[in-house]
Amino acid sequence: MGDSLSDKRNFILAPLICLAISNKSRELNPISKYKLDDLKELAGECNLATKNGPKNKTKQVLYDEINLYYLNH
């Protein structure tokens, strides 16, 4: 029959597995793997500002903001 427990479990788990895979692709590497210019480029792709007033944001601040962006989107 088509209503087996296995079929129901697969129906419920398949979207969760897809969500987990799509979220995994948005994880950042450790900060040491990035140069400041790499983070500026990622920030631009996320429509995040790279400056705080007249001053450039630090590598750590950009990394944290990008990570927060990925967690919320």
Secondary structure as a PSIPRED ss2 file (coil, helix, strand):
# PSIPRED VFORMAT (PSIPRED V4.0)

   1 M C   1.000  0.000  0.000
   2 G C   1.000  0.000  0.000
   3 D C   1.000  0.000  0.000
   4 S C   1.000  0.000  0.000
   5 L H   0.000  1.000  0.000
   6 S H   0.000  1.000  0.000
   7 D H   0.000  1.000  0.000
   8 K H   0.000  1.000  0.000
   9 R H   0.000  1.000  0.000
  10 N H   0.000  1.000  0.000
  11 F H   0.000  1.000  0.000
  12 I H   0.000  1.000  0.000
  13 L H   0.000  1.000  0.000
  14 A H   0.000  1.000  0.000
  15 P H   0.000  1.000  0.000
  16 L H   0.000  1.000  0.000
  17 I H   0.000  1.000  0.000
  18 C H   0.000  1.000  0.000
  19 L H   0.000  1.000  0.000
  20 A H   0.000  1.000  0.000
  21 I H   0.000  1.000  0.000
  22 S H   0.000  1.000  0.000
  23 N H   0.000  1.000  0.000
  24 K H   0.000  1.000  0.000
  25 S C   1.000  0.000  0.000
  26 R C   1.000  0.000  0.000
  27 E C   1.000  0.000  0.000
  28 L C   1.000  0.000  0.000
  29 N C   1.000  0.000  0.000
  30 P C   1.000  0.000  0.000
  31 I H   0.000  1.000  0.000
  32 S H   0.000  1.000  0.000
  33 K H   0.000  1.000  0.000
  34 Y C   1.000  0.000  0.000
  35 K C   1.000  0.000  0.000
  36 L H   0.000  1.000  0.000
  37 D H   0.000  1.000  0.000
  38 D H   0.000  1.000  0.000
  39 L H   0.000  1.000  0.000
  40 K H   0.000  1.000  0.000
  41 E H   0.000  1.000  0.000
  42 L H   0.000  1.000  0.000
  43 A H   0.000  1.000  0.000
  44 G H   0.000  1.000  0.000
  45 E H   0.000  1.000  0.000
  46 C C   1.000  0.000  0.000
  47 N C   1.000  0.000  0.000
  48 L C   1.000  0.000  0.000
  49 A C   1.000  0.000  0.000
  50 T C   1.000  0.000  0.000
  51 K E   0.000  0.000  1.000
  52 N E   0.000  0.000  1.000
  53 G C   1.000  0.000  0.000
  54 P C   1.000  0.000  0.000
  55 K E   0.000  0.000  1.000
  56 N E   0.000  0.000  1.000
  57 K C   1.000  0.000  0.000
  58 T C   1.000  0.000  0.000
  59 K H   0.000  1.000  0.000
  60 Q H   0.000  1.000  0.000
  61 V H   0.000  1.000  0.000
  62 L H   0.000  1.000  0.000
  63 Y H   0.000  1.000  0.000
  64 D H   0.000  1.000  0.000
  65 E H   0.000  1.000  0.000
  66 I H   0.000  1.000  0.000
  67 N H   0.000  1.000  0.000
  68 L H   0.000  1.000  0.000
  69 Y H   0.000  1.000  0.000
  70 Y H   0.000  1.000  0.000
  71 L H   0.000  1.000  0.000
  72 N H   0.000  1.000  0.000
  73 H C   1.000  0.000  0.000
